Amino acid sequence: MSIKDNLKAIKESLPSHVQLVAVSKTKPIADIEEAYAAGQRVFGENKIQEMTAKQEVLPKDIEWHMIGHIQRNKVKYMAEYVALIHGVDSLKLLKEINKQAKKHNRVIPCLLQIHIAEEDTKFGFDENDLSELIASDDIKQLTNVKIVGLMGMATFTDNSQQIRREFKQLKSLFEKTKLTFPDLSQLSMGMSGDYKIAIEEGSTMIRVGSSIFGSRN
Ligand SMILES: *Cc1c(COP(=O)(O)O)cnc(C)c1O
């Protein structure tokens, strides 16, 4: 199947409240152009330099989402254009995003990454860190970032019960956090292997790479 056909098949299967982020990391410009020609406008990358190089040459109506782990010293390269940062996993990083956003007179939308996987290789806040952060004065002072939701990655496993359990946990944390922080509207969860479960469990945004562009080397 072509990129266009893959996109079409996935989009047709999505409920209208779920946004598709096409994860184009490691893929060439030509692949992104093919997806763009098929109507896709939201793309996700996990390396700031790679995303910026692509952003410079591709149409300016593309929305670029940073989905990977972020080094603070590289935030400056994307602050001017990034549409959503999914993987915010510390207050220090949030402060740096705020500082760089200010230079461009922007308010950058961010998602806080939550550690939900039972395996411990994934980054993110746990429930206690999250409630502390949300309640802190620090966060109120950050005028140039807007926290609009949460993001999480399930364990990489064939055990769909486990994946479901982890997504359920994130959804329930999302609902609970919304009670004190009503700005939260986006729940970014689900990738090629598990996005169907993620949608059943309340995802509003899925990040799909290999099911659109084919496997990566
Ligand atoms: C690579 C990546 C994806 C997409 O993975 P696929 O399995 O190719 O769909 C989604 N989210 C994050 C954070 C990623 O790094």
PDBQT file of the ligand as one rigid body, heavy atoms in Angstrom, charges set to zero:
ROOT
HETATM    1  C1  LIG A 301       8.267   6.823  16.832  1.00  0.00    +0.000 C 
HETATM    2  C2  LIG A 301       7.203   7.266  17.763  1.00  0.00    +0.000 A 
HETATM    3  C3  LIG A 301       5.845   7.043  17.454  1.00  0.00    +0.000 A 
HETATM    4  C4  LIG A 301       5.375   6.302  16.233  1.00  0.00    +0.000 C 
HETATM    5  O1  LIG A 301       5.702   4.950  16.307  1.00  0.00    +0.000 OA
HETATM    6  P1  LIG A 301       5.096   3.885  15.265  1.00  0.00    +0.000 P 
HETATM    7  O2  LIG A 301       5.158   2.606  16.027  1.00  0.00    +0.000 OA
HETATM    8  O3  LIG A 301       5.993   3.904  14.086  1.00  0.00    +0.000 OA
HETATM    9  O4  LIG A 301       3.716   4.293  14.951  1.00  0.00    +0.000 OA
HETATM   10  C5  LIG A 301       4.909   7.529  18.356  1.00  0.00    +0.000 A 
HETATM   11  N1  LIG A 301       5.260   8.189  19.470  1.00  0.00    +0.000 NA
HETATM   12  C6  LIG A 301       6.550   8.414  19.791  1.00  0.00    +0.000 A 
HETATM   13  C7  LIG A 301       6.868   9.160  21.042  1.00  0.00    +0.000 C 
HETATM   14  C8  LIG A 301       7.556   7.954  18.955  1.00  0.00    +0.000 A 
HETATM   15  O5  LIG A 301       8.843   8.183  19.293  1.00  0.00    +0.000 OA
ENDROOT
TORSDOF 0
